[in-house]
Amino acid sequence: MFYVYVLRCADDSLYTGYTTDVQRRVKQHNDGKGAKYTKPRRPVTLVRQECYETQTEAMQREYEIKQLPKSRKEALLKND
């Protein structure tokens, strides 16, 4: 399974990524070994995850979320 996840950074920004292991990836971000974007914005908190059967589906959804303005991302989070 592949997962798309959204993190809330310490500066209240949002970061979206995909992985096969959400908890491991969140730990990597918090350890400073994740994306360049999250390294100076730690700690990060997992605020959403979605599950997909294929890597292609997960990557497409990640891209879709990344294209949204922050207001739409926040609305997506409130729908959980």
PDB file of N, CA, C and O in Angstrom:
ATOM      1  N   MET A   1       0.841  -1.187   0.000  1.00  0.00           N
ATOM      2  CA  MET A   1       0.000   0.000   0.000  1.00  0.00           C
ATOM      3  C   MET A   1       0.882   1.244   0.000  1.00  0.00           C
ATOM      4  O   MET A   1       2.002   1.239   0.511  1.00  0.00           O
ATOM      5  N   PHE A   2       0.351   2.295  -0.580  1.00  0.00           N
ATOM      6  CA  PHE A   2       1.042   3.583  -0.641  1.00  0.00           C
ATOM      7  C   PHE A   2       0.149   4.617   0.037  1.00  0.00           C
ATOM      8  O   PHE A   2      -1.076   4.572  -0.070  1.00  0.00           O
ATOM      9  N   TYR A   3       0.786   5.534   0.726  1.00  0.00           N
ATOM     10  CA  TYR A   3       0.050   6.527   1.500  1.00  0.00           C
ATOM     11  C   TYR A   3       0.455   7.934   1.093  1.00  0.00           C
ATOM     12  O   TYR A   3       1.626   8.220   0.845  1.00  0.00           O
ATOM     13  N   VAL A   4      -0.543   8.801   1.033  1.00  0.00           N
ATOM     14  CA  VAL A   4      -0.313  10.235   0.884  1.00  0.00           C
ATOM     15  C   VAL A   4      -0.546  10.810   2.266  1.00  0.00           C
ATOM     16  O   VAL A   4      -1.532  10.476   2.923  1.00  0.00           O
ATOM     17  N   TYR A   5       0.350  11.669   2.710  1.00  0.00           N
ATOM     18  CA  TYR A   5       0.224  12.231   4.047  1.00  0.00           C
ATOM     19  C   TYR A   5       0.398  13.742   3.999  1.00  0.00           C
ATOM     20  O   TYR A   5       1.069  14.289   3.123  1.00  0.00           O
ATOM     21  N   VAL A   6      -0.226  14.393   4.964  1.00  0.00           N
ATOM     22  CA  VAL A   6      -0.089  15.843   5.113  1.00  0.00           C
ATOM     23  C   VAL A   6       0.422  16.104   6.520  1.00  0.00           C
ATOM     24  O   VAL A   6      -0.109  15.582   7.500  1.00  0.00           O
ATOM     25  N   LEU A   7       1.462  16.921   6.599  1.00  0.00           N
ATOM     26  CA  LEU A   7       2.049  17.296   7.877  1.00  0.00           C
ATOM     27  C   LEU A   7       1.800  18.770   8.150  1.00  0.00           C
ATOM     28  O   LEU A   7       1.816  19.590   7.232  1.00  0.00           O
ATOM     29  N   ARG A   8       1.570  19.105   9.415  1.00  0.00           N
ATOM     30  CA  ARG A   8       1.538  20.503   9.820  1.00  0.00           C
ATOM     31  C   ARG A   8       2.889  20.792  10.462  1.00  0.00           C
ATOM     32  O   ARG A   8       3.295  20.133  11.419  1.00  0.00           O
ATOM     33  N   CYS A   9       3.565  21.779   9.922  1.00  0.00           N
ATOM     34  CA  CYS A   9       4.890  22.151  10.417  1.00  0.00           C
ATOM     35  C   CYS A   9       4.758  23.131  11.580  1.00  0.00           C
ATOM     36  O   CYS A   9       3.687  23.686  11.827  1.00  0.00           O
ATOM     37  N   ALA A  10       5.862  23.331  12.285  1.00  0.00           N
ATOM     38  CA  ALA A  10       5.874  24.225  13.447  1.00  0.00           C
ATOM     39  C   ALA A  10       5.495  25.657  13.081  1.00  0.00           C
ATOM     40  O   ALA A  10       4.978  26.387  13.927  1.00  0.00           O
ATOM     41  N   ASP A  11       5.743  26.075  11.831  1.00  0.00           N
ATOM     42  CA  ASP A  11       5.381  27.431  11.402  1.00  0.00           C
ATOM     43  C   ASP A  11       3.957  27.495  10.843  1.00  0.00           C
ATOM     44  O   ASP A  11       3.575  28.496  10.236  1.00  0.00           O
ATOM     45  N   ASP A  12       3.169  26.432  11.045  1.00  0.00           N
ATOM     46  CA  ASP A  12       1.775  26.302  10.621  1.00  0.00           C
ATOM     47  C   ASP A  12       1.631  26.091   9.114  1.00  0.00           C
ATOM     48  O   ASP A  12       0.511  26.129   8.605  1.00  0.00           O
ATOM     49  N   SER A  13       2.717  25.872   8.391  1.00  0.00           N
ATOM     50  CA  SER A  13       2.611  25.535   6.975  1.00  0.00           C
ATOM     51  C   SER A  13       2.274  24.047   6.860  1.00  0.00           C
ATOM     52  O   SER A  13       2.363  23.300   7.834  1.00  0.00           O
ATOM     53  N   LEU A  14       1.886  23.633   5.652  1.00  0.00           N
ATOM     54  CA  LEU A  14       1.520  22.244   5.405  1.00  0.00           C
ATOM     55  C   LEU A  14       2.472  21.637   4.389  1.00  0.00           C
ATOM     56  O   LEU A  14       2.874  22.298   3.431  1.00  0.00           O
ATOM     57  N   TYR A  15       2.829  20.384   4.601  1.00  0.00           N
ATOM     58  CA  TYR A  15       3.706  19.657   3.695  1.00  0.00           C
ATOM     59  C   TYR A  15       2.999  18.367   3.306  1.00  0.00           C
ATOM     60  O   TYR A  15       2.435  17.690   4.166  1.00  0.00           O
ATOM     61  N   THR A  16       3.020  18.019   2.027  1.00  0.00           N
ATOM     62  CA  THR A  16       2.390  16.804   1.527  1.00  0.00           C
ATOM     63  C   THR A  16       3.439  15.909   0.891  1.00  0.00           C
ATOM     64  O   THR A  16       4.320  16.384   0.173  1.00  0.00           O
ATOM     65  N   GLY A  17       3.342  14.615   1.157  1.00  0.00           N
ATOM     66  CA  GLY A  17       4.257  13.652   0.566  1.00  0.00           C
ATOM     67  C   GLY A  17       3.577  12.305   0.417  1.00  0.00           C
ATOM     68  O   GLY A  17       2.408  12.148   0.769  1.00  0.00           O
ATOM     69  N   TYR A  18       4.323  11.321  -0.114  1.00  0.00           N
ATOM     70  CA  TYR A  18       3.799   9.963  -0.179  1.00  0.00           C
ATOM     71  C   TYR A  18       4.876   8.987   0.275  1.00  0.00           C
ATOM     72  O   TYR A  18       6.069   9.276   0.189  1.00  0.00           O
ATOM     73  N   THR A  19       4.440   7.828   0.757  1.00  0.00           N
ATOM     74  CA  THR A  19       5.357   6.840   1.317  1.00  0.00           C
ATOM     75  C   THR A  19       4.659   5.494   1.419  1.00  0.00           C
ATOM     76  O   THR A  19       3.460   5.382   1.165  1.00  0.00           O
ATOM     77  N   THR A  20       5.417   4.480   1.793  1.00  0.00           N
ATOM     78  CA  THR A  20       4.833   3.172   2.094  1.00  0.00           C
ATOM     79  C   THR A  20       4.712   2.965   3.602  1.00  0.00           C
ATOM     80  O   THR A  20       4.073   2.011   4.046  1.00  0.00           O
ATOM     81  N   ASP A  21       5.319   3.846   4.389  1.00  0.00           N
ATOM     82  CA  ASP A  21       5.299   3.719   5.850  1.00  0.00           C
ATOM     83  C   ASP A  21       5.209   5.119   6.469  1.00  0.00           C
ATOM     84  O   ASP A  21       6.214   5.816   6.612  1.00  0.00           O
ATOM     85  N   VAL A  22       4.004   5.506   6.825  1.00  0.00           N
ATOM     86  CA  VAL A  22       3.759   6.874   7.293  1.00  0.00           C
ATOM     87  C   VAL A  22       4.511   7.182   8.587  1.00  0.00           C
ATOM     88  O   VAL A  22       5.145   8.233   8.690  1.00  0.00           O
ATOM     89  N   GLN A  23       4.454   6.295   9.564  1.00  0.00           N
ATOM     90  CA  GLN A  23       5.093   6.579  10.858  1.00  0.00           C
ATOM     91  C   GLN A  23       6.610   6.723  10.711  1.00  0.00           C
ATOM     92  O   GLN A  23       7.214   7.605  11.321  1.00  0.00           O
ATOM     93  N   ARG A  24       7.221   5.861   9.906  1.00  0.00           N
ATOM     94  CA  ARG A  24       8.664   5.966   9.669  1.00  0.00           C
ATOM     95  C   ARG A  24       8.995   7.296   9.006  1.00  0.00           C
ATOM     96  O   ARG A  24       9.981   7.945   9.356  1.00  0.00           O
ATOM     97  N   ARG A  25       8.166   7.698   8.047  1.00  0.00           N
ATOM     98  CA  ARG A  25       8.425   8.937   7.306  1.00  0.00           C
ATOM     99  C   ARG A  25       8.269  10.158   8.205  1.00  0.00           C
ATOM    100  O   ARG A  25       9.081  11.080   8.132  1.00  0.00           O
ATOM    101  N   VAL A  26       7.249  10.180   9.046  1.00  0.00           N
ATOM    102  CA  VAL A  26       7.064  11.303   9.976  1.00  0.00           C
ATOM    103  C   VAL A  26       8.270  11.392  10.909  1.00  0.00           C
ATOM    104  O   VAL A  26       8.758  12.487  11.191  1.00  0.00           O
ATOM    105  N   LYS A  27       8.752  10.244  11.387  1.00  0.00           N
ATOM    106  CA  LYS A  27       9.938  10.236  12.247  1.00  0.00           C
ATOM    107  C   LYS A  27      11.142  10.793  11.499  1.00  0.00           C
ATOM    108  O   LYS A  27      11.920  11.560  12.068  1.00  0.00           O
ATOM    109  N   GLN A  28      11.307  10.420  10.238  1.00  0.00           N
ATOM    110  CA  GLN A  28      12.422  10.954   9.448  1.00  0.00           C
ATOM    111  C   GLN A  28      12.330  12.472   9.343  1.00  0.00           C
ATOM    112  O   GLN A  28      13.332  13.171   9.494  1.00  0.00           O
ATOM    113  N   HIS A  29      11.143  12.975   9.087  1.00  0.00           N
ATOM    114  CA  HIS A  29      10.962  14.432   9.013  1.00  0.00           C
ATOM    115  C   HIS A  29      11.356  15.084  10.338  1.00  0.00           C
ATOM    116  O   HIS A  29      12.075  16.083  10.352  1.00  0.00           O
ATOM    117  N   ASN A  30      10.887  14.521  11.440  1.00  0.00           N
ATOM    118  CA  ASN A  30      11.172  15.103  12.750  1.00  0.00           C
ATOM    119  C   ASN A  30      12.630  14.943  13.167  1.00  0.00           C
ATOM    120  O   ASN A  30      13.132  15.706  13.993  1.00  0.00           O
ATOM    121  N   ASP A  31      13.301  13.956  12.599  1.00  0.00           N
ATOM    122  CA  ASP A  31      14.733  13.762  12.879  1.00  0.00           C
ATOM    123  C   ASP A  31      15.616  14.617  11.968  1.00  0.00           C
ATOM    124  O   ASP A  31      16.841  14.570  12.071  1.00  0.00           O
ATOM    125  N   GLY A  32      14.998  15.398  11.077  1.00  0.00           N
ATOM    126  CA  GLY A  32      15.765  16.235  10.166  1.00  0.00           C
ATOM    127  C   GLY A  32      16.290  15.498   8.959  1.00  0.00           C
ATOM    128  O   GLY A  32      17.140  16.018   8.236  1.00  0.00           O
ATOM    129  N   LYS A  33      15.791  14.277   8.724  1.00  0.00           N
ATOM    130  CA  LYS A  33      16.248  13.465   7.597  1.00  0.00           C
ATOM    131  C   LYS A  33      15.174  13.324   6.528  1.00  0.00           C
ATOM    132  O   LYS A  33      15.285  12.472   5.647  1.00  0.00           O
ATOM    133  N   GLY A  34      14.143  14.145   6.598  1.00  0.00           N
ATOM    134  CA  GLY A  34      13.078  14.129   5.606  1.00  0.00           C
ATOM    135  C   GLY A  34      13.382  15.136   4.517  1.00  0.00           C
ATOM    136  O   GLY A  34      14.529  15.277   4.094  1.00  0.00           O
ATOM    137  N   ALA A  35      12.378  15.819   4.073  1.00  0.00           N
ATOM    138  CA  ALA A  35      12.519  16.798   2.997  1.00  0.00           C
ATOM    139  C   ALA A  35      13.224  18.067   3.478  1.00  0.00           C
ATOM    140  O   ALA A  35      13.172  18.417   4.657  1.00  0.00           O
ATOM    141  N   LYS A  36      13.880  18.743   2.543  1.00  0.00           N
ATOM    142  CA  LYS A  36      14.527  20.029   2.857  1.00  0.00           C
ATOM    143  C   LYS A  36      13.518  21.011   3.448  1.00  0.00           C
ATOM    144  O   LYS A  36      13.844  21.787   4.347  1.00  0.00           O
ATOM    145  N   TYR A  37      12.288  20.966   2.930  1.00  0.00           N
ATOM    146  CA  TYR A  37      11.253  21.905   3.366  1.00  0.00           C
ATOM    147  C   TYR A  37      10.963  21.766   4.862  1.00  0.00           C
ATOM    148  O   TYR A  37      10.806  22.768   5.559  1.00  0.00           O
ATOM    149  N   THR A  38      10.892  20.531   5.351  1.00  0.00           N
ATOM    150  CA  THR A  38      10.480  20.339   6.743  1.00  0.00           C
ATOM    151  C   THR A  38      11.619  20.480   7.747  1.00  0.00           C
ATOM    152  O   THR A  38      11.375  20.723   8.929  1.00  0.00           O
ATOM    153  N   LYS A  39      12.842  20.333   7.294  1.00  0.00           N
ATOM    154  CA  LYS A  39      13.985  20.352   8.224  1.00  0.00           C
ATOM    155  C   LYS A  39      14.014  21.595   9.118  1.00  0.00           C
ATOM    156  O   LYS A  39      14.164  21.455  10.332  1.00  0.00           O
ATOM    157  N   PRO A  40      13.875  22.810   8.564  1.00  0.00           N
ATOM    158  CA  PRO A  40      13.888  23.990   9.449  1.00  0.00           C
ATOM    159  C   PRO A  40      12.530  24.299  10.084  1.00  0.00           C
ATOM    160  O   PRO A  40      12.403  25.279  10.818  1.00  0.00           O
ATOM    161  N   ARG A  41      11.524  23.482   9.811  1.00  0.00           N
ATOM    162  CA  ARG A  41      10.159  23.748  10.287  1.00  0.00           C
ATOM    163  C   ARG A  41       9.681  22.688  11.284  1.00  0.00           C
ATOM    164  O   ARG A  41       8.480  22.473  11.441  1.00  0.00           O
ATOM    165  N   ARG A  42      10.617  22.039  11.945  1.00  0.00           N
ATOM    166  CA  ARG A  42      10.272  20.994  12.906  1.00  0.00           C
ATOM    167  C   ARG A  42       9.842  21.598  14.228  1.00  0.00           C
ATOM    168  O   ARG A  42      10.230  22.721  14.550  1.00  0.00           O
ATOM    169  N   PRO A  43       9.043  20.869  15.001  1.00  0.00           N
ATOM    170  CA  PRO A  43       8.528  19.536  14.720  1.00  0.00           C
ATOM    171  C   PRO A  43       7.337  19.573  13.772  1.00  0.00           C
ATOM    172  O   PRO A  43       6.676  20.598  13.610  1.00  0.00           O
ATOM    173  N   VAL A  44       7.082  18.426  13.152  1.00  0.00           N
ATOM    174  CA  VAL A  44       5.927  18.292  12.274  1.00  0.00           C
ATOM    175  C   VAL A  44       4.947  17.322  12.916  1.00  0.00           C
ATOM    176  O   VAL A  44       5.329  16.449  13.695  1.00  0.00           O
ATOM    177  N   THR A  45       3.674  17.493  12.573  1.00  0.00           N
ATOM    178  CA  THR A  45       2.615  16.641  13.106  1.00  0.00           C
ATOM    179  C   THR A  45       1.798  16.099  11.944  1.00  0.00           C
ATOM    180  O   THR A  45       1.430  16.845  11.036  1.00  0.00           O
ATOM    181  N   LEU A  46       1.519  14.819  11.970  1.00  0.00           N
ATOM    182  CA  LEU A  46       0.682  14.202  10.943  1.00  0.00           C
ATOM    183  C   LEU A  46      -0.760  14.661  11.132  1.00  0.00           C
ATOM    184  O   LEU A  46      -1.327  14.504  12.213  1.00  0.00           O
ATOM    185  N   VAL A  47      -1.356  15.232  10.075  1.00  0.00           N
ATOM    186  CA  VAL A  47      -2.738  15.709  10.183  1.00  0.00           C
ATOM    187  C   VAL A  47      -3.689  15.000   9.212  1.00  0.00           C
ATOM    188  O   VAL A  47      -4.907  15.125   9.336  1.00  0.00           O
ATOM    189  N   ARG A  48      -3.135  14.258   8.249  1.00  0.00           N
ATOM    190  CA  ARG A  48      -3.988  13.511   7.325  1.00  0.00           C
ATOM    191  C   ARG A  48      -3.170  12.439   6.632  1.00  0.00           C
ATOM    192  O   ARG A  48      -1.989  12.621   6.334  1.00  0.00           O
ATOM    193  N   GLN A  49      -3.839  11.305   6.381  1.00  0.00           N
ATOM    194  CA  GLN A  49      -3.233  10.289   5.531  1.00  0.00           C
ATOM    195  C   GLN A  49      -4.331   9.608   4.721  1.00  0.00           C
ATOM    196  O   GLN A  49      -5.457   9.436   5.188  1.00  0.00           O
ATOM    197  N   GLU A  50      -3.979   9.231   3.514  1.00  0.00           N
ATOM    198  CA  GLU A  50      -4.887   8.536   2.605  1.00  0.00           C
ATOM    199  C   GLU A  50      -4.145   7.322   2.056  1.00  0.00           C
ATOM    200  O   GLU A  50      -2.928   7.365   1.876  1.00  0.00           O
ATOM    201  N   CYS A  51      -4.873   6.245   1.791  1.00  0.00           N
ATOM    202  CA  CYS A  51      -4.272   4.989   1.358  1.00  0.00           C
ATOM    203  C   CYS A  51      -4.622   4.718  -0.112  1.00  0.00           C
ATOM    204  O   CYS A  51      -5.755   4.931  -0.541  1.00  0.00           O
ATOM    205  N   TYR A  52      -3.622   4.244  -0.876  1.00  0.00           N
ATOM    206  CA  TYR A  52      -3.802   3.917  -2.289  1.00  0.00           C
ATOM    207  C   TYR A  52      -3.116   2.599  -2.600  1.00  0.00           C
ATOM    208  O   TYR A  52      -2.117   2.242  -1.975  1.00  0.00           O
ATOM    209  N   GLU A  53      -3.656   1.886  -3.564  1.00  0.00           N
ATOM    210  CA  GLU A  53      -3.103   0.581  -3.925  1.00  0.00           C
ATOM    211  C   GLU A  53      -1.845   0.682  -4.770  1.00  0.00           C
ATOM    212  O   GLU A  53      -0.991  -0.203  -4.707  1.00  0.00           O
ATOM    213  N   THR A  54      -1.712   1.740  -5.561  1.00  0.00           N
ATOM    214  CA  THR A  54      -0.547   1.839  -6.427  1.00  0.00           C
ATOM    215  C   THR A  54       0.237   3.117  -6.161  1.00  0.00           C
ATOM    216  O   THR A  54      -0.302   4.113  -5.680  1.00  0.00           O
ATOM    217  N   GLN A  55       1.508   3.060  -6.484  1.00  0.00           N
ATOM    218  CA  GLN A  55       2.364   4.232  -6.333  1.00  0.00           C
ATOM    219  C   GLN A  55       1.888   5.352  -7.247  1.00  0.00           C
ATOM    220  O   GLN A  55       1.925   6.523  -6.870  1.00  0.00           O
ATOM    221  N   THR A  56       1.446   4.996  -8.437  1.00  0.00           N
ATOM    222  CA  THR A  56       0.962   6.006  -9.389  1.00  0.00           C
ATOM    223  C   THR A  56      -0.220   6.773  -8.822  1.00  0.00           C
ATOM    224  O   THR A  56      -0.266   7.999  -8.920  1.00  0.00           O
ATOM    225  N   GLU A  57      -1.176   6.068  -8.229  1.00  0.00           N
ATOM    226  CA  GLU A  57      -2.336   6.741  -7.626  1.00  0.00           C
ATOM    227  C   GLU A  57      -1.897   7.683  -6.510  1.00  0.00           C
ATOM    228  O   GLU A  57      -2.385   8.809  -6.413  1.00  0.00           O
ATOM    229  N   ALA A  58      -0.983   7.222  -5.677  1.00  0.00           N
ATOM    230  CA  ALA A  58      -0.511   8.041  -4.557  1.00  0.00           C
ATOM    231  C   ALA A  58       0.214   9.284  -5.071  1.00  0.00           C
ATOM    232  O   ALA A  58       0.006  10.383  -4.557  1.00  0.00           O
ATOM    233  N   MET A  59       1.050   9.114  -6.068  1.00  0.00           N
ATOM    234  CA  MET A  59       1.786  10.255  -6.616  1.00  0.00           C
ATOM    235  C   MET A  59       0.844  11.267  -7.264  1.00  0.00           C
ATOM    236  O   MET A  59       1.048  12.476  -7.149  1.00  0.00           O
ATOM    237  N   GLN A  60      -0.183  10.769  -7.941  1.00  0.00           N
ATOM    238  CA  GLN A  60      -1.159  11.674  -8.564  1.00  0.00           C
ATOM    239  C   GLN A  60      -1.910  12.466  -7.501  1.00  0.00           C
ATOM    240  O   GLN A  60      -2.128  13.668  -7.654  1.00  0.00           O
ATOM    241  N   ARG A  61      -2.304  11.793  -6.423  1.00  0.00           N
ATOM    242  CA  ARG A  61      -3.032  12.476  -5.351  1.00  0.00           C
ATOM    243  C   ARG A  61      -2.124  13.478  -4.632  1.00  0.00           C
ATOM    244  O   ARG A  61      -2.560  14.577  -4.288  1.00  0.00           O
ATOM    245  N   GLU A  62      -0.874  13.103  -4.409  1.00  0.00           N
ATOM    246  CA  GLU A  62       0.086  14.022  -3.795  1.00  0.00           C
ATOM    247  C   GLU A  62       0.191  15.294  -4.634  1.00  0.00           C
ATOM    248  O   GLU A  62       0.136  16.400  -4.096  1.00  0.00           O
ATOM    249  N   TYR A  63       0.338  15.142  -5.928  1.00  0.00           N
ATOM    250  CA  TYR A  63       0.447  16.288  -6.827  1.00  0.00           C
ATOM    251  C   TYR A  63      -0.823  17.136  -6.765  1.00  0.00           C
ATOM    252  O   TYR A  63      -0.758  18.364  -6.728  1.00  0.00           O
ATOM    253  N   GLU A  64      -1.974  16.468  -6.754  1.00  0.00           N
ATOM    254  CA  GLU A  64      -3.263  17.178  -6.697  1.00  0.00           C
ATOM    255  C   GLU A  64      -3.350  18.042  -5.436  1.00  0.00           C
ATOM    256  O   GLU A  64      -3.738  19.208  -5.506  1.00  0.00           O
ATOM    257  N   ILE A  65      -2.992  17.475  -4.298  1.00  0.00           N
ATOM    258  CA  ILE A  65      -3.044  18.220  -3.036  1.00  0.00           C
ATOM    259  C   ILE A  65      -2.046  19.372  -3.054  1.00  0.00           C
ATOM    260  O   ILE A  65      -2.368  20.472  -2.605  1.00  0.00           O
ATOM    261  N   LYS A  66      -0.840  19.135  -3.565  1.00  0.00           N
ATOM    262  CA  LYS A  66       0.180  20.176  -3.595  1.00  0.00           C
ATOM    263  C   LYS A  66      -0.238  21.372  -4.448  1.00  0.00           C
ATOM    264  O   LYS A  66       0.237  22.485  -4.224  1.00  0.00           O
ATOM    265  N   GLN A  67      -1.120  21.154  -5.419  1.00  0.00           N
ATOM    266  CA  GLN A  67      -1.569  22.245  -6.279  1.00  0.00           C
ATOM    267  C   GLN A  67      -2.643  23.115  -5.624  1.00  0.00           C
ATOM    268  O   GLN A  67      -2.924  24.213  -6.103  1.00  0.00           O
ATOM    269  N   LEU A  68      -3.237  22.638  -4.547  1.00  0.00           N
ATOM    270  CA  LEU A  68      -4.298  23.393  -3.875  1.00  0.00           C
ATOM    271  C   LEU A  68      -3.723  24.579  -3.110  1.00  0.00           C
ATOM    272  O   LEU A  68      -2.622  24.493  -2.568  1.00  0.00           O
ATOM    273  N   PRO A  69      -4.461  25.685  -3.064  1.00  0.00           N
ATOM    274  CA  PRO A  69      -4.043  26.783  -2.181  1.00  0.00           C
ATOM    275  C   PRO A  69      -4.216  26.332  -0.726  1.00  0.00           C
ATOM    276  O   PRO A  69      -4.974  25.404  -0.445  1.00  0.00           O
ATOM    277  N   LYS A  70      -3.520  26.986   0.182  1.00  0.00           N
ATOM    278  CA  LYS A  70      -3.553  26.571   1.586  1.00  0.00           C
ATOM    279  C   LYS A  70      -4.977  26.548   2.134  1.00  0.00           C
ATOM    280  O   LYS A  70      -5.311  25.673   2.933  1.00  0.00           O
ATOM    281  N   SER A  71      -5.808  27.477   1.727  1.00  0.00           N
ATOM    282  CA  SER A  71      -7.184  27.506   2.236  1.00  0.00           C
ATOM    283  C   SER A  71      -7.945  26.229   1.871  1.00  0.00           C
ATOM    284  O   SER A  71      -8.728  25.720   2.673  1.00  0.00           O
ATOM    285  N   ARG A  72      -7.717  25.720   0.679  1.00  0.00           N
ATOM    286  CA  ARG A  72      -8.373  24.469   0.253  1.00  0.00           C
ATOM    287  C   ARG A  72      -7.785  23.267   0.988  1.00  0.00           C
ATOM    288  O   ARG A  72      -8.501  22.317   1.304  1.00  0.00           O
ATOM    289  N   LYS A  73      -6.484  23.310   1.260  1.00  0.00           N
ATOM    290  CA  LYS A  73      -5.862  22.228   2.030  1.00  0.00           C
ATOM    291  C   LYS A  73      -6.444  22.204   3.439  1.00  0.00           C
ATOM    292  O   LYS A  73      -6.750  21.137   3.971  1.00  0.00           O
ATOM    293  N   GLU A  74      -6.596  23.381   4.043  1.00  0.00           N
ATOM    294  CA  GLU A  74      -7.174  23.457   5.387  1.00  0.00           C
ATOM    295  C   GLU A  74      -8.605  22.922   5.385  1.00  0.00           C
ATOM    296  O   GLU A  74      -9.009  22.227   6.318  1.00  0.00           O
ATOM    297  N   ALA A  75      -9.369  23.239   4.350  1.00  0.00           N
ATOM    298  CA  ALA A  75     -10.738  22.732   4.241  1.00  0.00           C
ATOM    299  C   ALA A  75     -10.734  21.208   4.124  1.00  0.00           C
ATOM    300  O   ALA A  75     -11.592  20.540   4.701  1.00  0.00           O
ATOM    301  N   LEU A  76      -9.786  20.663   3.390  1.00  0.00           N
ATOM    302  CA  LEU A  76      -9.647  19.218   3.243  1.00  0.00           C
ATOM    303  C   LEU A  76      -9.394  18.587   4.610  1.00  0.00           C
ATOM    304  O   LEU A  76      -9.947  17.530   4.913  1.00  0.00           O
ATOM    305  N   LEU A  77      -8.576  19.213   5.425  1.00  0.00           N
ATOM    306  CA  LEU A  77      -8.266  18.689   6.748  1.00  0.00           C
ATOM    307  C   LEU A  77      -9.483  18.727   7.671  1.00  0.00           C
ATOM    308  O   LEU A  77      -9.644  17.846   8.515  1.00  0.00           O
ATOM    309  N   LYS A  78     -10.332  19.727   7.521  1.00  0.00           N
ATOM    310  CA  LYS A  78     -11.507  19.852   8.373  1.00  0.00           C
ATOM    311  C   LYS A  78     -12.580  18.831   8.016  1.00  0.00           C
ATOM    312  O   LYS A  78     -13.473  18.565   8.821  1.00  0.00           O
ATOM    313  N   ASN A  79     -12.502  18.254   6.808  1.00  0.00           N
ATOM    314  CA  ASN A  79     -13.496  17.271   6.379  1.00  0.00           C
ATOM    315  C   ASN A  79     -13.232  15.884   6.953  1.00  0.00           C
ATOM    316  O   ASN A  79     -14.021  14.968   6.720  1.00  0.00           O
ATOM    317  N   ASP A  80     -12.163  15.712   7.683  1.00  0.00           N
ATOM    318  CA  ASP A  80     -11.847  14.402   8.293  1.00  0.00           C
ATOM    319  C   ASP A  80     -12.722  14.137   9.482  1.00  0.00           C
ATOM    320  O   ASP A  80     -12.600  13.089  10.117  1.00  0.00           O
TER     321      ASP A  80
END
